[in-house]
């Protein structure tokens, strides 16, 4: 198939495919007329790259999976280098989850404090002070 057909079937653009080719992730064959040609294995490579990128992997992190597919692994993720990337990505995700849980706890504490202050206000009392405008207190 030609590059436009591959792009359409993979749900991407010819520009993206040329970029993958420039990065060494995709290897085009050349027809006698000089056009790039691809086969079903190239479509599998592109789908693997796009799936991994959807999961948050950067383009370079997809390289071991592409190499693994080229080596004959049906899914492209059973090779040692692919497994190492999975492990590293899980570590990154666990760290991000931990950070988000910390932020969530802080936001929850601020909400609880703000709700407590709001419920303690006396009708007709002074306007509540916003912590973001403390410079107004002079």
Secondary structure, DSSP 8 states (H G I E B T S, - for coil): -BHHHHHHHHTS-HHHHHHHHHTTS---EE-TTS-EE--HHHHHHHHHHHHHHHTT--GGGGHHHHHHHHTT-SSS--SHHHHHHHHHHHHHHHHHHHHHHHHHHHHHHHHHHHHHHHHH--TT------GGGGGGG-
